Amino acid sequence: MQSGERTIRAITFCIDRHSGRYISGLTVEAIADVLAKAVGNRGSMAEYLFATVRHLEDMGIHDPHLWQLQNPVAERIEAAYALNR
């Protein structure tokens, strides 16, 4: 993608909202439960969330939904880490 003089490389993910794999109506807490544990071929969803928020903020874009997920996800990871000590 071109942005002025810069070329920006990005990977995007999408899902068909009519797919049986698409789930809607989850609370922030339920989403955080999933994101704190989910890992795919490209890494953890928590890392993806934190990096996405950081990069959007660097570009001056504030996504309140993604922003509000950060603390509950981090809390779940910290709690899981504490249990495994």
PDB file with one MODEL, atoms N, CA, C and O in Angstrom:
MODEL        1
ATOM      1  N   MET A   1       0.845  -1.156   0.000  1.00  0.00           N
ATOM      2  CA  MET A   1       0.000   0.000   0.000  1.00  0.00           C
ATOM      3  C   MET A   1       0.899   1.231   0.000  1.00  0.00           C
ATOM      4  O   MET A   1       1.931   1.251   0.671  1.00  0.00           O
ATOM      5  N   GLN A   2       0.518   2.230  -0.733  1.00  0.00           N
ATOM      6  CA  GLN A   2       1.252   3.494  -0.778  1.00  0.00           C
ATOM      7  C   GLN A   2       0.575   4.511   0.138  1.00  0.00           C
ATOM      8  O   GLN A   2      -0.650   4.627   0.158  1.00  0.00           O
ATOM      9  N   SER A   3       1.381   5.235   0.887  1.00  0.00           N
ATOM     10  CA  SER A   3       0.904   6.326   1.731  1.00  0.00           C
ATOM     11  C   SER A   3       1.832   7.499   1.499  1.00  0.00           C
ATOM     12  O   SER A   3       2.872   7.627   2.146  1.00  0.00           O
ATOM     13  N   GLY A   4       1.447   8.346   0.574  1.00  0.00           N
ATOM     14  CA  GLY A   4       2.345   9.438   0.205  1.00  0.00           C
ATOM     15  C   GLY A   4       3.585   8.868  -0.438  1.00  0.00           C
ATOM     16  O   GLY A   4       3.501   8.146  -1.432  1.00  0.00           O
ATOM     17  N   GLU A   5       4.726   9.185   0.120  1.00  0.00           N
ATOM     18  CA  GLU A   5       6.016   8.694  -0.386  1.00  0.00           C
ATOM     19  C   GLU A   5       6.379   7.321   0.185  1.00  0.00           C
ATOM     20  O   GLU A   5       7.310   6.675  -0.297  1.00  0.00           O
ATOM     21  N   ARG A   6       5.649   6.876   1.205  1.00  0.00           N
ATOM     22  CA  ARG A   6       5.994   5.635   1.908  1.00  0.00           C
ATOM     23  C   ARG A   6       5.222   4.449   1.354  1.00  0.00           C
ATOM     24  O   ARG A   6       4.075   4.568   0.924  1.00  0.00           O
ATOM     25  N   THR A   7       5.885   3.307   1.379  1.00  0.00           N
ATOM     26  CA  THR A   7       5.217   2.045   1.097  1.00  0.00           C
ATOM     27  C   THR A   7       4.999   1.356   2.437  1.00  0.00           C
ATOM     28  O   THR A   7       5.932   1.207   3.225  1.00  0.00           O
ATOM     29  N   ILE A   8       3.771   0.941   2.689  1.00  0.00           N
ATOM     30  CA  ILE A   8       3.442   0.280   3.938  1.00  0.00           C
ATOM     31  C   ILE A   8       3.051  -1.157   3.626  1.00  0.00           C
ATOM     32  O   ILE A   8       2.143  -1.408   2.835  1.00  0.00           O
ATOM     33  N   ARG A   9       3.752  -2.101   4.262  1.00  0.00           N
ATOM     34  CA  ARG A   9       3.440  -3.519   4.093  1.00  0.00           C
ATOM     35  C   ARG A   9       2.540  -3.930   5.245  1.00  0.00           C
ATOM     36  O   ARG A   9       2.795  -3.570   6.394  1.00  0.00           O
ATOM     37  N   ALA A  10       1.500  -4.675   4.946  1.00  0.00           N
ATOM     38  CA  ALA A  10       0.558  -5.094   5.991  1.00  0.00           C
ATOM     39  C   ALA A  10      -0.049  -6.440   5.647  1.00  0.00           C
ATOM     40  O   ALA A  10      -0.174  -6.816   4.481  1.00  0.00           O
ATOM     41  N   ILE A  11      -0.418  -7.146   6.691  1.00  0.00           N
ATOM     42  CA  ILE A  11      -1.174  -8.383   6.551  1.00  0.00           C
ATOM     43  C   ILE A  11      -2.534  -8.107   7.175  1.00  0.00           C
ATOM     44  O   ILE A  11      -2.620  -7.545   8.266  1.00  0.00           O
ATOM     45  N   THR A  12      -3.574  -8.495   6.496  1.00  0.00           N
ATOM     46  CA  THR A  12      -4.906  -8.320   7.062  1.00  0.00           C
ATOM     47  C   THR A  12      -5.586  -9.672   7.208  1.00  0.00           C
ATOM     48  O   THR A  12      -5.273 -10.629   6.499  1.00  0.00           O
ATOM     49  N   PHE A  13      -6.506  -9.724   8.125  1.00  0.00           N
ATOM     50  CA  PHE A  13      -7.272 -10.930   8.369  1.00  0.00           C
ATOM     51  C   PHE A  13      -8.747 -10.548   8.299  1.00  0.00           C
ATOM     52  O   PHE A  13      -9.148  -9.481   8.765  1.00  0.00           O
ATOM     53  N   CYS A  14      -9.532 -11.417   7.721  1.00  0.00           N
ATOM     54  CA  CYS A  14     -10.973 -11.141   7.667  1.00  0.00           C
ATOM     55  C   CYS A  14     -11.727 -12.453   7.814  1.00  0.00           C
ATOM     56  O   CYS A  14     -11.170 -13.535   7.633  1.00  0.00           O
ATOM     57  N   ILE A  15     -12.995 -12.333   8.141  1.00  0.00           N
ATOM     58  CA  ILE A  15     -13.845 -13.511   8.269  1.00  0.00           C
ATOM     59  C   ILE A  15     -15.211 -13.181   7.688  1.00  0.00           C
ATOM     60  O   ILE A  15     -15.689 -12.050   7.777  1.00  0.00           O
ATOM     61  N   ASP A  16     -15.805 -14.161   7.111  1.00  0.00           N
ATOM     62  CA  ASP A  16     -17.162 -14.035   6.595  1.00  0.00           C
ATOM     63  C   ASP A  16     -18.114 -14.053   7.787  1.00  0.00           C
ATOM     64  O   ASP A  16     -18.178 -15.045   8.512  1.00  0.00           O
ATOM     65  N   ARG A  17     -18.846 -12.977   7.992  1.00  0.00           N
ATOM     66  CA  ARG A  17     -19.756 -12.889   9.139  1.00  0.00           C
ATOM     67  C   ARG A  17     -20.892 -13.904   9.061  1.00  0.00           C
ATOM     68  O   ARG A  17     -21.618 -14.084  10.039  1.00  0.00           O
ATOM     69  N   HIS A  18     -21.057 -14.557   7.940  1.00  0.00           N
ATOM     70  CA  HIS A  18     -22.081 -15.592   7.801  1.00  0.00           C
ATOM     71  C   HIS A  18     -21.500 -16.988   8.028  1.00  0.00           C
ATOM     72  O   HIS A  18     -22.217 -17.986   7.956  1.00  0.00           O
ATOM     73  N   SER A  19     -20.212 -17.046   8.298  1.00  0.00           N
ATOM     74  CA  SER A  19     -19.547 -18.317   8.557  1.00  0.00           C
ATOM     75  C   SER A  19     -19.961 -18.853   9.925  1.00  0.00           C
ATOM     76  O   SER A  19     -20.259 -18.081  10.836  1.00  0.00           O
ATOM     77  N   GLY A  20     -19.977 -20.156  10.063  1.00  0.00           N
ATOM     78  CA  GLY A  20     -20.248 -20.775  11.350  1.00  0.00           C
ATOM     79  C   GLY A  20     -19.159 -20.519  12.374  1.00  0.00           C
ATOM     80  O   GLY A  20     -19.355 -20.760  13.565  1.00  0.00           O
ATOM     81  N   ARG A  21     -18.007 -20.031  11.918  1.00  0.00           N
ATOM     82  CA  ARG A  21     -16.891 -19.753  12.818  1.00  0.00           C
ATOM     83  C   ARG A  21     -16.951 -18.338  13.389  1.00  0.00           C
ATOM     84  O   ARG A  21     -16.200 -18.001  14.305  1.00  0.00           O
ATOM     85  N   TYR A  22     -17.837 -17.521  12.851  1.00  0.00           N
ATOM     86  CA  TYR A  22     -17.956 -16.135  13.317  1.00  0.00           C
ATOM     87  C   TYR A  22     -18.866 -16.083  14.539  1.00  0.00           C
ATOM     88  O   TYR A  22     -19.974 -16.617  14.520  1.00  0.00           O
ATOM     89  N   ILE A  23     -18.395 -15.442  15.592  1.00  0.00           N
ATOM     90  CA  ILE A  23     -19.168 -15.312  16.827  1.00  0.00           C
ATOM     91  C   ILE A  23     -19.330 -13.828  17.120  1.00  0.00           C
ATOM     92  O   ILE A  23     -18.360 -13.071  17.082  1.00  0.00           O
ATOM     93  N   SER A  24     -20.546 -13.419  17.410  1.00  0.00           N
ATOM     94  CA  SER A  24     -20.787 -12.013  17.752  1.00  0.00           C
ATOM     95  C   SER A  24     -21.480 -11.933  19.103  1.00  0.00           C
ATOM     96  O   SER A  24     -21.943 -12.938  19.641  1.00  0.00           O
ATOM     97  N   GLY A  25     -21.543 -10.731  19.636  1.00  0.00           N
ATOM     98  CA  GLY A  25     -22.270 -10.498  20.870  1.00  0.00           C
ATOM     99  C   GLY A  25     -21.518 -10.845  22.136  1.00  0.00           C
ATOM    100  O   GLY A  25     -22.120 -10.881  23.209  1.00  0.00           O
ATOM    101  N   LEU A  26     -20.218 -11.104  22.050  1.00  0.00           N
ATOM    102  CA  LEU A  26     -19.438 -11.418  23.246  1.00  0.00           C
ATOM    103  C   LEU A  26     -19.140 -10.141  24.033  1.00  0.00           C
ATOM    104  O   LEU A  26     -18.986  -9.064  23.457  1.00  0.00           O
ATOM    105  N   THR A  27     -19.062 -10.281  25.340  1.00  0.00           N
ATOM    106  CA  THR A  27     -18.669  -9.158  26.193  1.00  0.00           C
ATOM    107  C   THR A  27     -17.172  -8.918  26.058  1.00  0.00           C
ATOM    108  O   THR A  27     -16.438  -9.768  25.554  1.00  0.00           O
ATOM    109  N   VAL A  28     -16.730  -7.756  26.511  1.00  0.00           N
ATOM    110  CA  VAL A  28     -15.294  -7.457  26.528  1.00  0.00           C
ATOM    111  C   VAL A  28     -14.563  -8.521  27.330  1.00  0.00           C
ATOM    112  O   VAL A  28     -13.481  -8.961  26.941  1.00  0.00           O
ATOM    113  N   GLU A  29     -15.148  -8.937  28.447  1.00  0.00           N
ATOM    114  CA  GLU A  29     -14.511  -9.944  29.298  1.00  0.00           C
ATOM    115  C   GLU A  29     -14.365 -11.285  28.569  1.00  0.00           C
ATOM    116  O   GLU A  29     -13.324 -11.933  28.676  1.00  0.00           O
ATOM    117  N   ALA A  30     -15.376 -11.694  27.848  1.00  0.00           N
ATOM    118  CA  ALA A  30     -15.313 -12.956  27.107  1.00  0.00           C
ATOM    119  C   ALA A  30     -14.297 -12.883  25.978  1.00  0.00           C
ATOM    120  O   ALA A  30     -13.573 -13.846  25.725  1.00  0.00           O
ATOM    121  N   ILE A  31     -14.241 -11.749  25.305  1.00  0.00           N
ATOM    122  CA  ILE A  31     -13.248 -11.569  24.234  1.00  0.00           C
ATOM    123  C   ILE A  31     -11.843 -11.611  24.826  1.00  0.00           C
ATOM    124  O   ILE A  31     -10.948 -12.234  24.255  1.00  0.00           O
ATOM    125  N   ALA A  32     -11.648 -10.957  25.958  1.00  0.00           N
ATOM    126  CA  ALA A  32     -10.337 -10.948  26.615  1.00  0.00           C
ATOM    127  C   ALA A  32      -9.916 -12.362  27.009  1.00  0.00           C
ATOM    128  O   ALA A  32      -8.742 -12.713  26.889  1.00  0.00           O
ATOM    129  N   ASP A  33     -10.858 -13.172  27.477  1.00  0.00           N
ATOM    130  CA  ASP A  33     -10.547 -14.570  27.825  1.00  0.00           C
ATOM    131  C   ASP A  33      -9.953 -15.304  26.625  1.00  0.00           C
ATOM    132  O   ASP A  33      -8.974 -16.038  26.760  1.00  0.00           O
ATOM    133  N   VAL A  34     -10.550 -15.102  25.457  1.00  0.00           N
ATOM    134  CA  VAL A  34     -10.090 -15.776  24.242  1.00  0.00           C
ATOM    135  C   VAL A  34      -8.745 -15.207  23.782  1.00  0.00           C
ATOM    136  O   VAL A  34      -7.814 -15.961  23.496  1.00  0.00           O
ATOM    137  N   LEU A  35      -8.646 -13.885  23.712  1.00  0.00           N
ATOM    138  CA  LEU A  35      -7.426 -13.261  23.191  1.00  0.00           C
ATOM    139  C   LEU A  35      -6.199 -13.555  24.047  1.00  0.00           C
ATOM    140  O   LEU A  35      -5.088 -13.656  23.526  1.00  0.00           O
ATOM    141  N   ALA A  36      -6.392 -13.692  25.339  1.00  0.00           N
ATOM    142  CA  ALA A  36      -5.265 -13.947  26.238  1.00  0.00           C
ATOM    143  C   ALA A  36      -4.639 -15.315  25.995  1.00  0.00           C
ATOM    144  O   ALA A  36      -3.467 -15.520  26.312  1.00  0.00           O
ATOM    145  N   LYS A  37      -5.408 -16.263  25.431  1.00  0.00           N
ATOM    146  CA  LYS A  37      -4.930 -17.637  25.240  1.00  0.00           C
ATOM    147  C   LYS A  37      -4.675 -18.016  23.783  1.00  0.00           C
ATOM    148  O   LYS A  37      -3.940 -18.964  23.510  1.00  0.00           O
ATOM    149  N   ALA A  38      -5.272 -17.290  22.854  1.00  0.00           N
ATOM    150  CA  ALA A  38      -5.242 -17.701  21.447  1.00  0.00           C
ATOM    151  C   ALA A  38      -3.863 -17.498  20.818  1.00  0.00           C
ATOM    152  O   ALA A  38      -3.223 -16.461  20.987  1.00  0.00           O
ATOM    153  N   VAL A  39      -3.432 -18.527  20.087  1.00  0.00           N
ATOM    154  CA  VAL A  39      -2.156 -18.479  19.375  1.00  0.00           C
ATOM    155  C   VAL A  39      -2.373 -19.111  18.005  1.00  0.00           C
ATOM    156  O   VAL A  39      -3.000 -20.163  17.884  1.00  0.00           O
ATOM    157  N   GLY A  40      -1.851 -18.462  16.993  1.00  0.00           N
ATOM    158  CA  GLY A  40      -1.952 -18.990  15.639  1.00  0.00           C
ATOM    159  C   GLY A  40      -0.577 -19.102  15.004  1.00  0.00           C
ATOM    160  O   GLY A  40       0.442 -18.931  15.673  1.00  0.00           O
ATOM    161  N   ASN A  41      -0.555 -19.389  13.721  1.00  0.00           N
ATOM    162  CA  ASN A  41       0.705 -19.550  12.993  1.00  0.00           C
ATOM    163  C   ASN A  41       1.556 -18.287  13.008  1.00  0.00           C
ATOM    164  O   ASN A  41       2.778 -18.365  12.886  1.00  0.00           O
ATOM    165  N   ARG A  42       0.934 -17.142  13.153  1.00  0.00           N
ATOM    166  CA  ARG A  42       1.659 -15.872  13.110  1.00  0.00           C
ATOM    167  C   ARG A  42       1.921 -15.283  14.490  1.00  0.00           C
ATOM    168  O   ARG A  42       2.394 -14.153  14.602  1.00  0.00           O
ATOM    169  N   GLY A  43       1.620 -16.036  15.535  1.00  0.00           N
ATOM    170  CA  GLY A  43       1.886 -15.563  16.891  1.00  0.00           C
ATOM    171  C   GLY A  43       0.632 -15.494  17.729  1.00  0.00           C
ATOM    172  O   GLY A  43      -0.425 -15.988  17.337  1.00  0.00           O
ATOM    173  N   SER A  44       0.762 -14.869  18.896  1.00  0.00           N
ATOM    174  CA  SER A  44      -0.364 -14.809  19.819  1.00  0.00           C
ATOM    175  C   SER A  44      -1.291 -13.652  19.475  1.00  0.00           C
ATOM    176  O   SER A  44      -0.867 -12.629  18.939  1.00  0.00           O
ATOM    177  N   MET A  45      -2.552 -13.840  19.795  1.00  0.00           N
ATOM    178  CA  MET A  45      -3.531 -12.778  19.563  1.00  0.00           C
ATOM    179  C   MET A  45      -3.268 -11.595  20.476  1.00  0.00           C
ATOM    180  O   MET A  45      -3.533 -10.454  20.096  1.00  0.00           O
ATOM    181  N   ALA A  46      -2.755 -11.841  21.669  1.00  0.00           N
ATOM    182  CA  ALA A  46      -2.440 -10.740  22.582  1.00  0.00           C
ATOM    183  C   ALA A  46      -1.358  -9.854  21.969  1.00  0.00           C
ATOM    184  O   ALA A  46      -1.481  -8.629  21.974  1.00  0.00           O
ATOM    185  N   GLU A  47      -0.309 -10.463  21.445  1.00  0.00           N
ATOM    186  CA  GLU A  47       0.753  -9.682  20.793  1.00  0.00           C
ATOM    187  C   GLU A  47       0.202  -8.910  19.606  1.00  0.00           C
ATOM    188  O   GLU A  47       0.566  -7.754  19.393  1.00  0.00           O
ATOM    189  N   TYR A  48      -0.663  -9.535  18.842  1.00  0.00           N
ATOM    190  CA  TYR A  48      -1.278  -8.889  17.684  1.00  0.00           C
ATOM    191  C   TYR A  48      -2.129  -7.704  18.130  1.00  0.00           C
ATOM    192  O   TYR A  48      -2.079  -6.638  17.517  1.00  0.00           O
ATOM    193  N   LEU A  49      -2.907  -7.887  19.193  1.00  0.00           N
ATOM    194  CA  LEU A  49      -3.731  -6.799  19.734  1.00  0.00           C
ATOM    195  C   LEU A  49      -2.857  -5.630  20.154  1.00  0.00           C
ATOM    196  O   LEU A  49      -3.099  -4.498  19.735  1.00  0.00           O
ATOM    197  N   PHE A  50      -1.833  -5.888  20.984  1.00  0.00           N
ATOM    198  CA  PHE A  50      -1.002  -4.803  21.502  1.00  0.00           C
ATOM    199  C   PHE A  50      -0.251  -4.092  20.379  1.00  0.00           C
ATOM    200  O   PHE A  50      -0.144  -2.865  20.386  1.00  0.00           O
ATOM    201  N   ALA A  51       0.268  -4.849  19.417  1.00  0.00           N
ATOM    202  CA  ALA A  51       0.986  -4.236  18.294  1.00  0.00           C
ATOM    203  C   ALA A  51       0.047  -3.414  17.417  1.00  0.00           C
ATOM    204  O   ALA A  51       0.413  -2.334  16.953  1.00  0.00           O
ATOM    205  N   THR A  52      -1.160  -3.923  17.189  1.00  0.00           N
ATOM    206  CA  THR A  52      -2.137  -3.191  16.369  1.00  0.00           C
ATOM    207  C   THR A  52      -2.500  -1.867  17.020  1.00  0.00           C
ATOM    208  O   THR A  52      -2.523  -0.832  16.354  1.00  0.00           O
ATOM    209  N   VAL A  53      -2.786  -1.893  18.322  1.00  0.00           N
ATOM    210  CA  VAL A  53      -3.134  -0.656  19.033  1.00  0.00           C
ATOM    211  C   VAL A  53      -1.974   0.333  18.959  1.00  0.00           C
ATOM    212  O   VAL A  53      -2.177   1.515  18.681  1.00  0.00           O
ATOM    213  N   ARG A  54      -0.762  -0.150  19.208  1.00  0.00           N
ATOM    214  CA  ARG A  54       0.420   0.733  19.176  1.00  0.00           C
ATOM    215  C   ARG A  54       0.599   1.367  17.800  1.00  0.00           C
ATOM    216  O   ARG A  54       0.824   2.572  17.693  1.00  0.00           O
ATOM    217  N   HIS A  55       0.500   0.558  16.750  1.00  0.00           N
ATOM    218  CA  HIS A  55       0.701   1.089  15.405  1.00  0.00           C
ATOM    219  C   HIS A  55      -0.419   2.051  15.004  1.00  0.00           C
ATOM    220  O   HIS A  55      -0.155   3.073  14.371  1.00  0.00           O
ATOM    221  N   LEU A  56      -1.654   1.737  15.362  1.00  0.00           N
ATOM    222  CA  LEU A  56      -2.747   2.664  15.071  1.00  0.00           C
ATOM    223  C   LEU A  56      -2.537   3.992  15.794  1.00  0.00           C
ATOM    224  O   LEU A  56      -2.718   5.057  15.205  1.00  0.00           O
ATOM    225  N   GLU A  57      -2.155   3.931  17.068  1.00  0.00           N
ATOM    226  CA  GLU A  57      -1.905   5.159  17.827  1.00  0.00           C
ATOM    227  C   GLU A  57      -0.755   5.958  17.218  1.00  0.00           C
ATOM    228  O   GLU A  57      -0.809   7.187  17.169  1.00  0.00           O
ATOM    229  N   ASP A  58       0.293   5.255  16.750  1.00  0.00           N
ATOM    230  CA  ASP A  58       1.421   5.940  16.090  1.00  0.00           C
ATOM    231  C   ASP A  58       0.955   6.701  14.852  1.00  0.00           C
ATOM    232  O   ASP A  58       1.538   7.723  14.489  1.00  0.00           O
ATOM    233  N   MET A  59      -0.099   6.198  14.206  1.00  0.00           N
ATOM    234  CA  MET A  59      -0.628   6.853  13.006  1.00  0.00           C
ATOM    235  C   MET A  59      -1.735   7.852  13.349  1.00  0.00           C
ATOM    236  O   MET A  59      -2.350   8.431  12.453  1.00  0.00           O
ATOM    237  N   GLY A  60      -1.989   8.055  14.652  1.00  0.00           N
ATOM    238  CA  GLY A  60      -3.013   9.004  15.063  1.00  0.00           C
ATOM    239  C   GLY A  60      -4.426   8.455  15.017  1.00  0.00           C
ATOM    240  O   GLY A  60      -5.393   9.217  14.984  1.00  0.00           O
ATOM    241  N   ILE A  61      -4.550   7.130  15.015  1.00  0.00           N
ATOM    242  CA  ILE A  61      -5.870   6.493  14.971  1.00  0.00           C
ATOM    243  C   ILE A  61      -6.128   5.848  16.326  1.00  0.00           C
ATOM    244  O   ILE A  61      -5.363   4.992  16.770  1.00  0.00           O
ATOM    245  N   HIS A  62      -7.199   6.258  16.975  1.00  0.00           N
ATOM    246  CA  HIS A  62      -7.557   5.688  18.278  1.00  0.00           C
ATOM    247  C   HIS A  62      -8.801   4.829  18.100  1.00  0.00           C
ATOM    248  O   HIS A  62      -9.867   5.324  17.737  1.00  0.00           O
ATOM    249  N   ASP A  63      -8.648   3.528  18.361  1.00  0.00           N
ATOM    250  CA  ASP A  63      -9.771   2.593  18.267  1.00  0.00           C
ATOM    251  C   ASP A  63     -10.199   2.242  19.688  1.00  0.00           C
ATOM    252  O   ASP A  63      -9.543   1.436  20.347  1.00  0.00           O
ATOM    253  N   PRO A  64     -11.296   2.840  20.172  1.00  0.00           N
ATOM    254  CA  PRO A  64     -11.690   2.620  21.566  1.00  0.00           C
ATOM    255  C   PRO A  64     -11.967   1.159  21.912  1.00  0.00           C
ATOM    256  O   PRO A  64     -11.678   0.730  23.029  1.00  0.00           O
ATOM    257  N   HIS A  65     -12.521   0.387  20.977  1.00  0.00           N
ATOM    258  CA  HIS A  65     -12.817  -1.015  21.263  1.00  0.00           C
ATOM    259  C   HIS A  65     -11.528  -1.802  21.488  1.00  0.00           C
ATOM    260  O   HIS A  65     -11.422  -2.548  22.462  1.00  0.00           O
ATOM    261  N   LEU A  66     -10.553  -1.646  20.605  1.00  0.00           N
ATOM    262  CA  LEU A  66      -9.283  -2.352  20.785  1.00  0.00           C
ATOM    263  C   LEU A  66      -8.560  -1.856  22.029  1.00  0.00           C
ATOM    264  O   LEU A  66      -7.948  -2.646  22.748  1.00  0.00           O
ATOM    265  N   TRP A  67      -8.627  -0.552  22.288  1.00  0.00           N
ATOM    266  CA  TRP A  67      -7.952   0.031  23.445  1.00  0.00           C
ATOM    267  C   TRP A  67      -8.483  -0.575  24.738  1.00  0.00           C
ATOM    268  O   TRP A  67      -7.703  -0.893  25.636  1.00  0.00           O
ATOM    269  N   GLN A  68      -9.808  -0.739  24.845  1.00  0.00           N
ATOM    270  CA  GLN A  68     -10.394  -1.247  26.085  1.00  0.00           C
ATOM    271  C   GLN A  68     -10.101  -2.722  26.311  1.00  0.00           C
ATOM    272  O   GLN A  68     -10.254  -3.212  27.429  1.00  0.00           O
ATOM    273  N   LEU A  69      -9.687  -3.431  25.286  1.00  0.00           N
ATOM    274  CA  LEU A  69      -9.351  -4.848  25.440  1.00  0.00           C
ATOM    275  C   LEU A  69      -7.972  -5.065  26.050  1.00  0.00           C
ATOM    276  O   LEU A  69      -7.715  -6.133  26.606  1.00  0.00           O
ATOM    277  N   GLN A  70      -7.087  -4.091  25.961  1.00  0.00           N
ATOM    278  CA  GLN A  70      -5.699  -4.288  26.380  1.00  0.00           C
ATOM    279  C   GLN A  70      -5.554  -4.669  27.855  1.00  0.00           C
ATOM    280  O   GLN A  70      -4.880  -5.649  28.174  1.00  0.00           O
ATOM    281  N   ASN A  71      -6.174  -3.909  28.750  1.00  0.00           N
ATOM    282  CA  ASN A  71      -6.020  -4.203  30.177  1.00  0.00           C
ATOM    283  C   ASN A  71      -6.578  -5.554  30.572  1.00  0.00           C
ATOM    284  O   ASN A  71      -5.883  -6.311  31.250  1.00  0.00           O
ATOM    285  N   PRO A  72      -7.812  -5.902  30.180  1.00  0.00           N
ATOM    286  CA  PRO A  72      -8.302  -7.228  30.577  1.00  0.00           C
ATOM    287  C   PRO A  72      -7.462  -8.379  29.998  1.00  0.00           C
ATOM    288  O   PRO A  72      -7.287  -9.405  30.655  1.00  0.00           O
ATOM    289  N   VAL A  73      -6.955  -8.216  28.798  1.00  0.00           N
ATOM    290  CA  VAL A  73      -6.095  -9.257  28.216  1.00  0.00           C
ATOM    291  C   VAL A  73      -4.797  -9.362  29.016  1.00  0.00           C
ATOM    292  O   VAL A  73      -4.366 -10.462  29.362  1.00  0.00           O
ATOM    293  N   ALA A  74      -4.181  -8.227  29.307  1.00  0.00           N
ATOM    294  CA  ALA A  74      -2.932  -8.221  30.078  1.00  0.00           C
ATOM    295  C   ALA A  74      -3.144  -8.819  31.470  1.00  0.00           C
ATOM    296  O   ALA A  74      -2.296  -9.567  31.956  1.00  0.00           O
ATOM    297  N   GLU A  75      -4.263  -8.497  32.108  1.00  0.00           N
ATOM    298  CA  GLU A  75      -4.560  -9.047  33.435  1.00  0.00           C
ATOM    299  C   GLU A  75      -4.655 -10.566  33.393  1.00  0.00           C
ATOM    300  O   GLU A  75      -4.159 -11.241  34.296  1.00  0.00           O
ATOM    301  N   ARG A  76      -5.279 -11.105  32.367  1.00  0.00           N
ATOM    302  CA  ARG A  76      -5.412 -12.559  32.257  1.00  0.00           C
ATOM    303  C   ARG A  76      -4.064 -13.238  32.020  1.00  0.00           C
ATOM    304  O   ARG A  76      -3.796 -14.314  32.554  1.00  0.00           O
ATOM    305  N   ILE A  77      -3.227 -12.601  31.218  1.00  0.00           N
ATOM    306  CA  ILE A  77      -1.893 -13.157  30.969  1.00  0.00           C
ATOM    307  C   ILE A  77      -1.065 -13.115  32.248  1.00  0.00           C
ATOM    308  O   ILE A  77      -0.385 -14.087  32.580  1.00  0.00           O
ATOM    309  N   GLU A  78      -1.119 -11.996  32.967  1.00  0.00           N
ATOM    310  CA  GLU A  78      -0.368 -11.882  34.221  1.00  0.00           C
ATOM    311  C   GLU A  78      -0.850 -12.912  35.241  1.00  0.00           C
ATOM    312  O   GLU A  78      -0.038 -13.506  35.949  1.00  0.00           O
ATOM    313  N   ALA A  79      -2.172 -13.130  35.323  1.00  0.00           N
ATOM    314  CA  ALA A  79      -2.728 -14.116  36.264  1.00  0.00           C
ATOM    315  C   ALA A  79      -2.276 -15.529  35.889  1.00  0.00           C
ATOM    316  O   ALA A  79      -1.926 -16.318  36.766  1.00  0.00           O
ATOM    317  N   ALA A  80      -2.282 -15.849  34.605  1.00  0.00           N
ATOM    318  CA  ALA A  80      -1.855 -17.176  34.152  1.00  0.00           C
ATOM    319  C   ALA A  80      -0.361 -17.372  34.433  1.00  0.00           C
ATOM    320  O   ALA A  80       0.064 -18.453  34.842  1.00  0.00           O
ATOM    321  N   TYR A  81       0.412 -16.340  34.214  1.00  0.00           N
ATOM    322  CA  TYR A  81       1.855 -16.407  34.471  1.00  0.00           C
ATOM    323  C   TYR A  81       2.121 -16.632  35.963  1.00  0.00           C
ATOM    324  O   TYR A  81       2.980 -17.432  36.333  1.00  0.00           O
ATOM    325  N   ALA A  82       1.380 -15.922  36.811  1.00  0.00           N
ATOM    326  CA  ALA A  82       1.544 -16.063  38.258  1.00  0.00           C
ATOM    327  C   ALA A  82       1.212 -17.484  38.711  1.00  0.00           C
ATOM    328  O   ALA A  82       1.873 -18.018  39.602  1.00  0.00           O
ATOM    329  N   LEU A  83       0.201 -18.097  38.110  1.00  0.00           N
ATOM    330  CA  LEU A  83      -0.169 -19.470  38.465  1.00  0.00           C
ATOM    331  C   LEU A  83       0.892 -20.485  38.075  1.00  0.00           C
ATOM    332  O   LEU A  83       1.026 -21.527  38.718  1.00  0.00           O
ATOM    333  N   ASN A  84       1.652 -20.184  37.019  1.00  0.00           N
ATOM    334  CA  ASN A  84       2.653 -21.123  36.515  1.00  0.00           C
ATOM    335  C   ASN A  84       4.024 -20.926  37.139  1.00  0.00           C
ATOM    336  O   ASN A  84       4.981 -21.582  36.728  1.00  0.00           O
ATOM    337  N   ARG A  85       4.142 -20.064  38.096  1.00  0.00           N
ATOM    338  CA  ARG A  85       5.459 -19.819  38.730  1.00  0.00           C
ATOM    339  C   ARG A  85       5.825 -20.905  39.673  1.00  0.00           C
ATOM    340  O   ARG A  85       6.891 -20.857  40.286  1.00  0.00           O
TER     341      ARG A  85
ENDMDL
END
